[in-house]
Amino acid sequence: MKIYVDDDNNGQTIYIAIESEHRVRKWVQGASQGTQGVQVGGECFYCTGVWVDKEKNVYLSSAGKHCVFKWSPQTNITKVVAGREYYSGSTSDNLNSPEDIYVDGTNGAVYVADYANNRIQKWLVNASNGTTVAGLSNGNEGSDTESLSRPTAIWVDEETHVVYVADSSNERIQRWLYNASMGDTIAGGSGIGDTSNRFDQPVDLAFDNNGNLYVCDRLNDRVLMFTLTHNQPCFPTSTGSLSSLSLVVPIATIFALLFRI
């Protein structure tokens, strides 16, 4: 489940991608569950990601249909903006079980965590093909600096075009500079574990306004915060650069509600 919080002058609106229900539901501020939830964008078929742009268009990633949809609330029209509906593959015009999405607010480009292709694809507005910005373009899986393995979440610095990836099966967070052919590990990468330098399925990430990195460490039931040092290796230390919060409720829900704003 992914959650996007749209915060504007009218208050916060929550959009929830519910994979098992094949849809995104919308709650306006003050609404109560079951009475004012509104389905948006039609049936998504294993809807794994959601994003809302400044015009209130809703972007939906569909793992079951292997594409990303854009739904307009003004026209009630849904169209494909990345991938090809019902077609999976590793060529540049295809996706395979896409997960998270990020829409660049400056140019409308759609970044897609192409989960089963082990790569991050960038689709410009009205493009028929995507460009690989992280991982191998042929979809091959790996654990070296050029590769990814089952990426589940992305975050983009819209000024520098740096892409941050939750490389879940490699238990690490990767940073890919603009036009780079390889990434560098900024958190994790030391195997599975519950110490400060290890993850057990890092499935989501975000940054706050101070540049702190937050990671949803799924099977360790915690959210980790990393303080990153500019232009320096970004590994956690034992001097307070990392904090954790133990959770007994669905961690992805709490993480998204706190930081996907």
N, C-alpha and C positions, 0 to 999 in steps of 0.2 A: 504494500500500500504506500502510495506517495501522496503528500499533501502540499498544496501551494496556498499561501496566505496573501491575498491581494489587499494591500493597505492603502486607502485613499481618503479623500475628504469625507466620504460617506461612511467611513468605518471599515473594519476588516471583514472581508469575505473569504470563506474557506472553501477550497476546491479539493475534493478527495477522490483520488483514483482508486477504485475498489476492483482489484483484479478478478476476484471470484464472482463479482456481480456484472462484470463486463461493462462498466460505465464509470463516469465521473459525476459525483454529486456535489451540489453547491449549497452552502449555508451562508446566509447573510447574518450580520451581527444581530444578536438577540434571538435568533431562530432556535427552535427546539427540535431535536432529532425526531423524525417520523411525522412531523406536521408541516414543516416548511422546507424540507430538503427538496431540491430541484435537480432533476437529471438534465445534463447538458451534453450536446454533441451526439446523441444517439448511442447505439450499441457499439462499444469499442472492441470487444472480444479480447479478453485478457488484457485489460488496460493497466499498464505498468508505470505510466508517468503522466504528469500534467504540468502545464505552464500557462500563464496568462500574461498577455502583452498590454501595452498602455491603452490600446483601443478595446480592451476586454475580450479580444479573441482568445479562445481556449484551444491550446495545443494538447493532443492526446497521443501517447505512444501505445500502439497495439502490438503486443508480443504475438498474439494469435494471427493477426493479419499482416505482420511483418512490415509495418509502415507507421508513419506519423500523420495524424489528421490535424487540420485546423478548422475549428468551428466558429462561425461568425454569429454573435447574438443578434446583430442587426438584420441579417438575411436568413438566419436559420439554415445556412448551407454549410455542409461539411465537405472538405476537399483534402486530397492527399498532398502533403508538402515534402515528404521524404520517403523513399522506398516505393515499392509497387504493391498495391493491395493484393494479398493472398499469394504473393510470390516471394520465396526466400532464396537467398544466394549470397555469394561473396563478391560479385562484380560491383562496380561503383554505382550502379543504378538500383541495387538491392540492399535490403537489410535482412537480418535474421534474428528474430526474437528481440527487438529493441527494448531497452529498459528506460533509463532516465533520459530526460531531455532538458536542454537549456536554450532559451531564445535570447539572442543578443538584442538588447534594447536600442542599440545605435543603428543597426542595419537589417534587423529581422532575420539574420542567419540562424538556422536551427542546428544545434549540436545534438548528436544522438549517441548514447551509449549502446553500441551495436553488440549486444551481449554475446550471442552465439558466434559472432564473427571476430570477437576479441579485439575490437578496435573502436575508435571514436570517429564518427563521420560528421562533417560540416556540410550543410546544404544551404546554399544561397537562395534568396527569394526567386521563385519560378525556375529553379534549376531542375534538370532531369537526372543529374548525377551528383553524388556526394564526393567530397574530398577527405581522405584520411588525415587527421591531425594528431592522432596518437595510436600506437599499435601498428601492426603490419597490414598493408592494404589488401593482401590476399586472404586475410582472415585467419591465418595460422596462429595457434596458441603458443605461448612461451613464457619464461620467467626471466629472460635477460632484459637489458635496458631498452631494447628495441620493441619488446613484445608486451602484451597484456594477456590476462586470463580471466575471462568472465567479468568485464567491467560493469558495475551496477549503478554508478552515479558519477556525475560530472559537475564541475563549477568552472566558470570562465571569467577571467579578468578582462573586462571589455575595453580597457585602455591599452593593455599590453598584448592581449590575445593569448595569454598563457592559459593552458588548459590543465585543470587538476582532475585526477581520476581516482575513484575508489576501485582499485584493482583487486577485487574480492578474493579470487582463488589464489592469488599470490600474497595475500595478507599484507597489503601495503597501499600507501597513497603515493601516486606518481604525479610529477609535475613535468609538463611538456611545454617548453618555450616555443614561441612562434617560429614556424618553419623548421623545427628541430626534427632530426631523424631518430632520436632516442629520448627517453625520459630519465629523470633522476628521482630517487626515493626520498620523500620528505618525512615520512612516518611509517613505522612498521618495517616489513621486509626481512624480519628475522625469524620467520616461521610462526606457527600457531602457538598462542599462549595468552596469559592474562597479566603479564608484566607490562611496564610502561613502553617497551619497545616492540610489543607483539600485539597482534589482533587475532580474533577468530571470526572471520567473515565481516570485514568492514564494508557496509552496504550503502552508506550515505555520507556526505560531507557538505560543509558549508563554512563560510567565513563571516565574522561579525565586522562591524564598522572599524574596529581596531586592528583588523588583520589577523585575529586569532583563528586558528583552524579547529573545527569541531568534527569529530568522526563518530558515526554511529557504529559501534562495535557489537554486532548483533548477538552472536552466541555467547559473548561475555556479559550481556545485559547491562551495557553501560554506554555513556557518551563521554568521549575523551576530548579535552581541550589542549591544543598545542600552541605555544607561543613561538612564532617563527622569527628568525633573525634575517634581516635583509641581506641578500647576496652571500649568505653563509650556509653551510650544510644545515639542514633543518631537522636534526634528530632530537628526540626528547632527552632531557637530562634529569638528574635527580635533585635539581635545585628549584623545583617549583614550576617548571615550564609545562607540566602536564597535570591536569586534575581529572578526577572521574566521579561519576554519580551512579550509584547502584539503583536499578529500576526494577519494579515488579509489575509494571504495566507494559503494553506493547511499545518497545523502545523506538521503533520507526515513527510511531505516531507522535510521541513526545518530542523527538528530535525535529521532526518536520514542523510541528506547531511552534517550536521555539525559534527556529532559525530560517525557515523558508519564507522569508518576508521580502 
